[in-house]
Each structure stands twice: as structure tokens, then as C-alpha cells.
Amino acid sequence: MGKQAHNPSPDKTESATDPAWECEGKGACELKQRRFADTIMPHILNLYGSCATANDFNMYAPNATFEDPLTHAHGVKQIKSAFYSLSKVFGESKIVEYHIQESEIAPGKKEILIDNKQHYKILGKNIDMISLIKLDIENGKIVRHEDWWDKKPLRNRDTVSFPLVGRAMEMGRRGLMLATHAMMGFGKDPDSH
């Protein structure tokens, strides 16, 4: 796939479906379609913006994981539940600023770091949060998605001084994710019946 550029031609369908143009239209970024990250950023923005569709989850490998300080999801269905639940908790959610760093770790493996500012509204109160989203990519699919709030690594058995405490934190996140997953219809897409 070559570089895509916005062509201000009368044919609106091309510019309307160009992810780079959509992102510019939202004022969120300036994409140049050179990196793998540029192809998935519109989907990431949809996930965090509470406007995800089933198509936005095609970037994940079937056995992918998602983890933040509150949840630990295994598989695409649980990841769907985690992101579909945002609109149930927050009146508004979105990534308002971001900077992307992409590195090739090995052939077919990449790491994408998205240094970002997220905005949420809960019970009428605005909350802005700095975050680092870490994506591990293998063969063009996300296999691990971590969201480090305040750019702090997730606390688990590998990052705390007493592994048993870290394991308990992991189990708490898994329990909350399983409850969320059940509440959200076990990863059922909102537009499906």
C-alpha cells in the first residue's frame, strides 16, 4: 500500500474513506501513512473515543491481550467488552493529543508506543490523563496492548518487589474484566442482535 494523500477533488468518496484525511478532519493528528502505526491509529482513536465498531478490532490477533490498571482482557471478545464499556462509564472519552514511536524489534515484530493525553467526562466532571499505550505487533496484528496511566508500568508480579502482591493485583484486574465481560454481553458487538 503506497502513501495516501488527501486530494481535494470533487470525488468526496476517496477523501472520506482515507484514514489520514479522517484523522485530520478530527484535528487529532497529521498522518503521512508511512508507518504501520498510521494504519491502526484511526481504529485506536475509535476505541478510546467510545465509537468503536466490530471492524476496529480486526487489528488484534485472536489471542491478543489488553491490560490497564483496572482490567486484564484475554482474546478479542474480552478486549471488545473492555472498550465497549467505556461509553457505559463515561459521558465522553477520547484521545486528544498523541505522539507515536514505532520500532521494529525483529522481522515481523514491532513495538508501537503512543504517548498520549486522554480526556474523560464522568458525572459531568472533566478528567484529563496522561498515558502511554504500548502495542506489541506480530505479523501485522496486535498481540499485546497495554495502557500505562501516568506512564507508569503496570503493577504485576514482575514489577513489584513482592511477587505475591503483584499476582494479587493481576487477579483483581482479571476479576474486574470478567465482570465487565459478562455485563457487556461477552464481547457482543453493539450492532449485532
Disulfide bonds with the S-S distance in Angstrom:
Cys23-Cys29 2.07
